[in-house]
Amino acid sequence: MSEATDGSLTVVNICGEAGVSRASYYRSPVAPVIKDILAAPDIRRPDVEELRSEITRLRKAERKLRQDHAADVRDLRATGAAYANQIQVLALRNAELEAENTALRGRLHDRTENVSVLPTQH
């Protein structure tokens, strides 16, 4: 039983019943299959309820994929933020160590002659 169209099996009616645009239909990988089905009258055609059921299943699957993708994006953003925070902490600690090292070298330089500065190793 058709709800949105006159019930004839045309691309326009299929799109109308499915609630999708014709552009979306033609971009779909199932468009050639549906075209072949419409061109061959002897092939068994799914009834409207089967099609509605499949549409419902596909919409649920799409919703689940979108939710999973959003969760993945949230996780990746949180991981990126954690790494950025850790990099900031390490950069600050590195600056502290460099300042301490400079101060110690200055103290060594100011010492009396009985202290020798060892060559640095890089």
C-alpha positions in Angstrom: 0.0 0.0 0.0 1.4 3.3 -1.1 1.4 6.2 1.3 3.1 9.0 -0.5 2.6 8.1 -4.2 0.2 6.4 -6.6 1.9 3.1 -6.0 3.4 2.5 -9.5 6.9 1.2 -9.5 8.9 4.2 -10.8 12.1 5.8 -9.6 10.2 8.9 -8.6 7.7 6.9 -6.6 10.3 4.7 -5.0 12.2 7.9 -3.9 9.0 9.4 -2.6 8.0 6.4 -0.6 11.6 6.1 0.8 11.8 9.7 1.7 15.0 10.3 -0.3 15.8 12.7 -3.1 16.3 11.4 -6.6 19.9 12.8 -6.5 20.6 10.6 -3.4 19.0 7.6 -5.2 21.2 8.0 -8.3 24.3 8.4 -6.1 23.4 5.2 -4.3 25.1 1.9 -5.1 21.7 0.2 -5.3 20.4 2.4 -8.1 21.6 0.1 -10.9 20.1 -2.9 -9.1 16.7 -1.2 -8.8 16.9 -0.1 -12.4 17.5 -3.7 -13.4 14.6 -4.9 -11.3 12.2 -2.4 -12.8 13.3 -3.3 -16.3 12.7 -7.1 -15.7 9.0 -7.7 -15.0 9.5 -11.4 -14.3 11.8 -10.8 -11.3 10.1 -11.0 -7.9 9.8 -7.6 -6.4 9.9 -6.9 -2.7 6.7 -5.7 -1.3 6.3 -2.3 0.3 6.6 -3.6 3.8 9.9 -5.4 3.0 11.2 -2.1 1.6 10.1 -0.1 4.6 11.6 -2.7 6.9 14.9 -2.4 5.0 14.8 1.4 5.1 14.2 1.3 8.8 17.1 -1.1 9.3 19.4 1.0 7.2 18.4 4.2 9.0 19.1 2.6 12.4 22.5 1.3 11.1 23.3 4.8 9.8 22.3 6.3 13.2 24.6 3.8 15.0 27.5 4.6 12.6 27.0 8.3 13.2 27.0 7.8 17.0 30.1 5.6 16.9 31.8 8.2 14.7 30.9 11.0 17.1 32.2 8.9 20.1 35.5 8.3 18.2 35.9 12.0 17.4 35.3 12.9 21.1 37.8 10.3 22.2 40.4 11.5 19.7 39.9 15.1 20.8 40.3 14.2 24.5 43.5 12.3 23.7 44.8 15.2 21.7 44.0 17.6 24.6 45.8 15.2 27.1 48.9 15.1 24.8 48.9 18.9 24.5 48.7 19.2 28.3 51.5 16.7 28.8 53.7 18.5 26.2 53.1 21.8 28.0 54.1 20.3 31.3 57.2 18.8 29.8 58.1 22.1 28.1 57.8 24.0 31.4 59.9 21.4 33.2 62.5 21.5 30.4 62.7 25.3 30.8 63.1 24.9 34.6 66.0 22.5 34.1 67.7 24.7 31.5 67.5 27.6 33.9 68.9 25.5 36.8 71.7 24.3 34.5 72.5 27.8 33.5 72.6 28.9 37.2 74.9 26.0 38.1 77.3 26.7 35.2 77.4 30.3 36.4 78.3 29.2 39.9 81.0 27.0 38.6 82.4 29.8 36.5 82.5 32.0 39.6 84.4 29.5 41.7 88.1 29.7 42.6 90.9 28.2 40.6 90.7 24.8 42.4 87.5 23.9 40.4 87.8 22.9 36.8 84.9 22.9 34.4 84.6 19.7 32.5 83.8 19.8 28.9 80.2 19.3 28.1 79.0 16.3 26.1 76.3 16.7 23.5 
